[in-house]
Amino acid sequence: MSIGVYASALWLIGRVQFLASIADLATDETALMLELHNLAGKKSGK
């Protein structure tokens, strides 16, 4: 599914204000953990 489908669904139910939180990278825990893992590897010289 594309983000357009989610955006349309949120708009239809009157919840389009939540679209910004979906796209917020700070709320993506998996991406944050991967980034921390990558930074830890760079720090240790891997």
MARBA-3410 file (N, C-alpha, C, O; in Angstrom, 1 decimal):
46
0.8,-1.2,0.0,0.0,0.0,0.0,0.9,1.2,0.0,2.0,1.3,0.6 ~ 0.4,2.2,-0.6,1.2,3.5,-0.7,0.7,4.5,0.4,-0.4,4.3,1.0 ~ 1.5,5.5,0.7,1.1,6.5,1.7,-0.1,7.2,1.2,-0.9,7.7,2.0 ~ -0.4,7.3,-0.1,-1.6,7.9,-0.6,-2.8,7.3,-0.2,-3.8,7.9,0.1 ~ -2.8,5.9,-0.1,-4.0,5.2,0.4,-4.3,5.5,1.8,-5.4,5.8,2.2
-3.2,5.5,2.7,-3.4,5.9,4.1,-3.9,7.3,4.2,-4.7,7.6,5.0 ~ -3.3,8.3,3.4,-3.7,9.7,3.5,-5.2,9.8,3.1,-5.9,10.5,3.7 ~ -5.6,9.1,2.0,-7.0,9.1,1.6,-7.9,8.6,2.7,-9.0,9.2,3.0 ~ -7.5,7.5,3.3,-8.3,6.9,4.4,-8.5,7.8,5.6,-9.5,8.0,6.1 ~ -7.3,8.5,6.0,-7.4,9.4,7.1,-8.2,10.6,6.7,-9.0,11.1,7.6
-8.2,11.1,5.5,-9.0,12.2,5.1,-10.5,11.9,5.1,-11.3,12.7,5.6 ~ -10.8,10.7,4.7,-12.2,10.2,4.6,-12.8,10.1,6.0,-14.0,10.5,6.2 ~ -12.0,9.7,7.0,-12.6,9.6,8.4,-12.3,10.9,9.2,-12.6,10.9,10.4 ~ -11.8,11.9,8.6,-11.6,13.2,9.3,-10.4,13.2,10.2,-10.4,13.9,11.2 ~ -9.4,12.3,10.0,-8.2,12.2,10.9,-7.0,12.6,10.1,-5.9,12.1,10.5
-7.0,13.5,9.1,-5.9,13.8,8.3,-4.8,14.5,9.1,-3.6,14.5,8.7 ~ -5.1,15.0,10.3,-4.1,15.6,11.2,-3.1,14.6,11.6,-2.0,15.0,12.0 ~ -3.4,13.3,11.6,-2.5,12.3,12.1,-1.4,11.9,11.0,-0.5,11.2,11.3 ~ -1.6,12.4,9.8,-0.7,12.1,8.7,0.8,12.6,9.0,1.7,11.9,8.7 ~ 0.9,13.7,9.7,2.2,14.2,10.0,2.9,13.3,11.0,4.1,13.1,10.9
2.2,12.7,11.9,2.8,11.8,12.9,3.3,10.5,12.2,4.2,9.8,12.6 ~ 2.6,10.0,11.2,3.0,8.8,10.4,4.3,9.1,9.7,5.1,8.2,9.6 ~ 4.5,10.3,9.2,5.7,10.6,8.4,6.9,11.1,9.3,7.9,11.3,8.8 ~ 6.7,11.2,10.6,7.7,11.7,11.5,8.7,10.6,11.8,8.4,9.6,12.4 ~ 9.9,10.9,11.4,11.0,9.9,11.6,11.3,9.7,13.0,11.8,8.6,13.4
11.1,10.6,13.9,11.4,10.5,15.3,10.5,9.5,16.0,10.8,9.0,17.0 ~ 9.3,9.1,15.4,8.5,8.1,15.9,8.7,6.7,15.4,8.0,5.8,15.7 ~ 9.6,6.6,14.5,10.0,5.3,13.9,11.0,4.6,14.7,12.2,4.8,14.5 ~ 10.6,3.8,15.7,11.5,3.2,16.6,12.5,2.2,15.9,13.7,2.2,16.3 ~ 12.1,1.5,14.9,13.0,0.6,14.2,14.1,1.4,13.5,15.2,1.0,13.6
13.8,2.4,12.8,14.8,3.2,12.1,15.7,3.9,13.2,16.9,3.9,12.9 ~ 15.2,4.3,14.3,16.1,4.9,15.3,17.1,3.8,15.9,18.2,4.1,16.1 ~ 16.6,2.6,16.1,17.4,1.5,16.6,18.5,1.2,15.6,19.7,0.9,16.0 ~ 18.1,1.1,14.3,19.1,0.8,13.3,20.2,1.9,13.2,21.4,1.6,13.0 ~ 19.8,3.1,13.3,20.7,4.2,13.3,21.7,4.2,14.5,22.9,4.4,14.3
21.1,3.9,15.7,22.0,3.8,16.8,23.0,2.6,16.7,24.1,2.7,17.1 ~ 22.5,1.5,16.1,23.4,0.4,15.9,24.5,0.8,14.9,25.7,0.4,15.1 ~ 24.2,1.5,13.8,25.2,1.9,12.8,26.2,2.9,13.5,27.3,2.8,13.2 ~ 25.7,3.8,14.3,26.6,4.7,14.9,27.5,4.0,15.9,28.7,4.4,16.0 ~ 27.0,3.1,16.6,27.8,2.3,17.6,28.9,1.6,16.8,30.1,1.5,17.3
28.6,1.0,15.6,29.6,0.3,14.8,30.7,1.3,14.3,31.9,0.9,14.3 ~ 30.3,2.5,13.9,31.3,3.5,13.5,32.2,3.9,14.6,33.4,4.1,14.4 ~ 31.6,4.0,15.8,32.4,4.5,17.0,33.5,3.4,17.3,34.6,3.8,17.7 ~ 33.1,2.2,17.2,34.1,1.1,17.6,35.0,0.8,16.5,35.9,-0.1,16.7 ~ 34.9,1.4,15.3,35.8,1.2,14.3,35.5,0.0,13.3,36.4,-0.4,12.6
34.3,-0.4,13.3,33.9,-1.5,12.4,33.8,-1.1,11.0,33.4,-1.9,10.1
END
